[in-house]
Amino acid sequence: MNDPSPLAFLVRPELAELAAYVPHPGTYAVQLNANEAPDLLSPDTRRALADAMLPPSLGRYPESHAESLRELVAARVGAGAHEVLATAGSVEAISLLIGTLGRPRQGADAATMVTTTPTFFMYKHCARMHGMHVVEVPLDDAWDLDVEAMRHAITRARPNLVFIATPNTPTSNAVSEDRLRAIIEAAPDSLVVIDEAYAAFARQSAGRLRREYPHVAVLGSLSKLGFAALRVGWVVGPAAILHEVDKFRLPYNVPGPSLRGAVFVLRELGAELVRLTSFVIHEREKVAVALAGMGFGVAPSEANFLWVDTKGPCKEIFEGLAADGVLVQSHHAREGRIARHLRITVGMSHENDRLLETIARWAPGAGENARRG
Ligand SMILES: *Cc1c(COP(=O)(O)O)cnc(C)c1O
């Protein structure tokens, strides 16, 4: 830790309770902890993408409003370009929405967000860094939305924003659409943000709800589709709100090469994206069946990872896997039922096989001898 600065009294008080995001350190032969996609691009495609990313002049600023990317996204989701804002990863969209819609309601000292737990940690992190209160409503026994509890929280907290990821992380399932709809209808004067970072791996997108309700926005990202390095995301939502968000956005927020790369991906690599999602879904089902066969609990995944109930404390399994060069994400430091869970990204076939081979040592269905391995 650094010595306290003599200027510490100037720092926003909310930051005292927050920690900067640090990815798990170290290098592992098999990294299945961050929901990154397996790299399936051919060398030729990689080269074509690299060429596309290089702008005609490095001395010029990129497109100021990411027009070309916004038009492509808009066409894909049936929106107008003025209903799309491009961001440096969808986490920037999360931060911009929270920063913009931060006005406390009458009589309140700060604005409030309602979200679920467990879910993507950035909702709470961004809310707190902007001084917003957060109400977290536990998901139900099947990790689906608890409509009554959400309704209660919305009525009581009168949130400016409601954040829901579907498919959700770390739980991997998509939420029920009728429940999502009920929550949208219970929050007519909040912005309900549906995070669809994993929608490409799901049976269907909830994105169309945006066209039915004027107070819904949808987040998208290239990060889980094999292009996390580009840092490109977007929000599709009400034009009048995005007009205000655009003031909060810093100029040229998406770097030129990333913008050009994203346009190339969406315009030219449609077949590669389909190949990636089919591959991941196929491997996901293979790994899910194998883990369930060993006696682990496996939530029905519609994402590129699995939420695995180890039926007991999972710290030992996490550490055993890591010692064998397989990094997954463990929730053993959390409380209650969550603490029994590992989140395991679907990787390349050989990586998934290696995971299965190693984790079999801790199979809850296996006998005591097998467990001691
Ligand atoms: C990974 C992830 C994102 C992606 O964030 P980027 O900034 O686009 O990389 C967004 N939402 C959820 C729920 C995620 O898991």
PDBQT file of the ligand as one rigid body, heavy atoms in Angstrom, charges set to zero:
ROOT
HETATM    1  C1  LIG A 401     -17.905  -9.483 -20.159  1.00  0.00    +0.000 C 
HETATM    2  C2  LIG A 401     -19.139  -8.701 -19.908  1.00  0.00    +0.000 A 
HETATM    3  C3  LIG A 401     -19.326  -7.464 -20.513  1.00  0.00    +0.000 A 
HETATM    4  C4  LIG A 401     -18.336  -6.968 -21.504  1.00  0.00    +0.000 C 
HETATM    5  O1  LIG A 401     -17.714  -5.834 -21.132  1.00  0.00    +0.000 OA
HETATM    6  P1  LIG A 401     -16.800  -5.130 -22.230  1.00  0.00    +0.000 P 
HETATM    7  O2  LIG A 401     -16.485  -3.846 -21.596  1.00  0.00    +0.000 OA
HETATM    8  O3  LIG A 401     -17.631  -4.981 -23.463  1.00  0.00    +0.000 OA
HETATM    9  O4  LIG A 401     -15.608  -6.004 -22.444  1.00  0.00    +0.000 OA
HETATM   10  C5  LIG A 401     -20.494  -6.771 -20.265  1.00  0.00    +0.000 A 
HETATM   11  N1  LIG A 401     -21.444  -7.292 -19.481  1.00  0.00    +0.000 NA
HETATM   12  C6  LIG A 401     -21.314  -8.499 -18.916  1.00  0.00    +0.000 A 
HETATM   13  C7  LIG A 401     -22.431  -9.050 -18.114  1.00  0.00    +0.000 C 
HETATM   14  C8  LIG A 401     -20.154  -9.232 -19.098  1.00  0.00    +0.000 A 
HETATM   15  O5  LIG A 401     -20.008 -10.419 -18.507  1.00  0.00    +0.000 OA
ENDROOT
TORSDOF 0
